[in-house]
Amino acid sequence: MGERQSPIGVIGVGYVGLVSAACFAHLGHSVVCLDVDEERVAALSAGVIPIYEPGLEKLLEDNRERLRFTTSYGDLLSACRVLFVAVDTPPSPSGDADLSRVRQVVGEVAERGGDRILVMKSTVPVGTGGHVLHQLRARGADGVHYVSNPEFLREGAAIQDFLEPDRVVIGATDPEDGDRIEALYRGVDAPVVRTSVPTAEMIKYASNAFLATKISFINEIANVCEGVGADVRTVAEGMGLDHRIGPHFLQAGIGYGGSCFPKDVQALKQLAGNSGYHFQLLNAVIEVNQLQKRRVVAKLKQRLGSLHELRVGLLGLTFKPNTDDLREAASIVLAARLQGEGATVGAYDPMVPAGAHPQFPGVTICGSPEEALRDADAAILVTEWPEFQRLDWAACRELMARPLLVDGRNALDGEALAAAGFEYEGLGTADGPVGGDLESVSSGRPDGAASSAGGRR
Ligand code: NAD
């Protein structure tokens, strides 16, 4: 098939597709990118990057002559034989992954047939490869083969993760197809896991579900720490030194968010249920994650009583630092919950422009952290952007009506803040009152309207 000669196709140029395209170009391949979003394609063709990802603008610029953008499947398919699919697979109302975009792509490819390999980078339920092949064969596209190549990159570190991954997973029915895809990664120094399509699909879901489990586990440990006067940060450090556990994903906080963990954990739970298995553990992982946001609100109420007509400043809105992605961000749930308690919410995030924002109805998005904290009765650090560590907190204290700060990521120096006059509280850090009303949160059900942290949008 001469992949070195024929360009690689990438279908869907969002966070995964655009980073993959730029990195394949960096590895020396020509890449044709297709997206149905005409504005996005026009912007990219003009050198304007529609998303924020550190280093991406430069990588695209450096490899400009090897990259081309189009909205035409005819154009893409006349040029490319290997097609990486990186369209979004958002959650459907049932919790299953919504594969409508994948089906659109398969339909377009099936219509034109040819001798090709469709390589699935999107996260899709186990069994999707089989369904896609069935769809292709039913439409007479006998020359289109299928490979599963799940993506593990993290937004904010996506380029490094793509070029220096912990592993490359390739699931193929025909070993020659797997060889062809593996060859495209030449220049990437990582173990390659070669396996069947369903196993590759499962590796992706199991990995994300395990990471989410680690987060919910340490969050539960944090909650117990608060009741017994232990400090979860040191507990996590002590646990993480055990090589069987490892130090990663043991940062207690307000829980996971983003476009992947909530939907993938839910989708795996759903997948298990659809196959007749009740995945007990994942139910708890999801519930704990939802309750963490309630705990933060409960901490404010414990100190302030009713939040009615109080003003709360949120620092950080994106689901994590170094991205502009707001999908399933904890801030969305928190803002709604606080407003549900009658509070007025002001917020600041370096990636979210000041003014009104459709994801945050009723919230005033401010142009600076100081503005978000002015006259606030309390503040919550939601996203651990480095700039919040460098804030002039003494000056901020003077701006606030009451210097109460809940650090939802345990990212700030609590002792220094207390010395600066703040009522500082982390999560599981023994800064706050031990036990108390928060007990009721740990036994409560996350069935409140605004508590669907990992829920659908
Ligand atoms: P995204 O929403 O940022 O990008 C998806 C792109 O696909 C959009 O530009 C959209 O316009 C385009 N698209 C939709 N339908 C299309 C079609 N029929 N033809 C062509 N283009 C179409 O999504 P993302 O965050 O890049 O995620 C893509 C997939 O990768 C998902 O399955 C996700 O679960 C998975 N994933 C994401 C991450 C991450 O950190 N974002 C990491 C690993 C895996």
Residues whose N, C-alpha, C, O or C-beta is under 5 A from the ligand:
A	BS01	NAD	I11 G12 V13 G14 Y15 V16 G17 L34 D35 V36 D37 A86 V87 D88 T89 R101 Q104 V105 K121 S122 T123 E151 F152 L153 R154 E155 S259
